[in-house]
Amino acid sequence: MKNNFFYLLIFFICTNFFSPLKSDEVFNIGKNIFVTSDCVTCHTLSNAGSKGQIGPNLDEIRPGKDRVIYAVTNGIGVMPAYPDLTADQIEAVAHYVSESVNN
């Protein structure tokens, strides 16, 4: 009985802690939008491989999700609003940026 418990415990630990992390679909969608839009032209974000010098360096200012949503929705400074993006796309970009700079 003790052996069965031991093997079950080892199995549980291996499958839950050492298995590859599941891909975050919203993160991937947000990254795709960031990389294929004007974001990479203006912003530096190491996760995206972008080195833009016009807008703020996102790696340095580490904006939260709400701040990104506000900026993309309303524009800020020289950055225009992006009315062609849906609310879900804006949410995905905000999730991507905030997660990639805060992890």
C-alpha positions in Angstrom: 0.0 0.0 0.0 2.8 2.4 0.8 4.5 1.6 -2.5 1.4 2.5 -4.4 1.0 5.8 -2.6 4.7 6.6 -3.2 4.4 5.9 -7.0 1.1 7.9 -7.2 2.8 10.8 -5.4 5.8 10.7 -7.8 3.4 10.5 -10.8 1.4 13.5 -9.5 4.6 15.6 -9.0 6.0 14.7 -12.4 2.8 15.4 -14.3 2.0 18.6 -12.6 5.3 20.3 -12.0 7.6 19.1 -14.7 5.3 19.0 -17.6 5.7 21.8 -20.2 3.5 24.9 -19.5 0.4 25.1 -21.6 0.5 27.9 -24.1 -1.4 31.0 -23.3 -3.6 31.6 -26.3 -4.5 35.2 -25.5 -0.8 35.9 -25.0 0.1 34.5 -28.4 -2.8 36.4 -30.1 -1.6 39.6 -28.4 2.0 39.0 -29.5 0.9 38.4 -33.0 -1.0 41.7 -33.1 1.9 43.6 -31.5 4.4 42.2 -33.9 2.3 42.6 -37.1 1.1 46.1 -36.3 2.7 49.5 -35.8 3.7 48.6 -32.2 7.1 47.3 -33.1 7.9 50.4 -35.1 7.7 52.7 -32.1 8.2 50.6 -29.0 11.1 48.5 -27.6 9.9 45.2 -26.2 12.4 42.5 -25.8 9.9 39.6 -26.0 8.8 40.9 -29.4 12.3 41.6 -30.6 11.4 45.2 -31.3 13.8 48.1 -30.8 11.6 51.1 -31.6 12.8 54.5 -30.4 9.7 56.7 -30.9 7.5 55.5 -28.1 8.4 54.6 -24.6 10.6 51.5 -24.0 7.9 49.1 -22.6 10.6 46.9 -20.9 11.5 50.0 -18.8 8.1 51.5 -18.0 6.5 48.0 -17.5 2.9 49.1 -18.1 0.0 47.3 -16.5 -2.8 45.9 -18.5 -5.2 48.8 -17.8 -2.6 51.3 -18.9 -2.1 49.5 -22.2 -5.8 49.2 -22.8 -6.2 53.0 -22.1 -3.3 53.9 -24.5 -4.4 51.7 -27.3 -8.1 52.7 -27.0 -7.6 56.5 -26.6 -4.1 57.2 -27.8 -1.6 59.0 -25.6 1.0 61.6 -26.6 2.0 61.0 -30.2 0.5 57.5 -30.1 -2.8 57.4 -32.0 -5.8 55.4 -30.9 -6.4 52.2 -32.7 -10.2 52.1 -33.5 -9.8 49.3 -36.0 -8.9 46.9 -33.2 -11.7 45.1 -31.5 -12.1 45.1 -27.7 -10.9 41.5 -27.7 -7.8 42.4 -29.7 -7.0 45.3 -27.5 -7.4 43.1 -24.4 -5.0 40.5 -26.0 -2.4 43.1 -26.8 -2.7 44.5 -23.3 -2.4 41.0 -21.8 0.7 40.3 -23.9 2.5 43.5 -23.1 1.8 43.4 -19.4 2.7 39.8 -19.0 5.9 40.0 -21.1 7.2 43.0 -19.1 6.2 41.7 -15.7 7.5 38.2 -15.9 
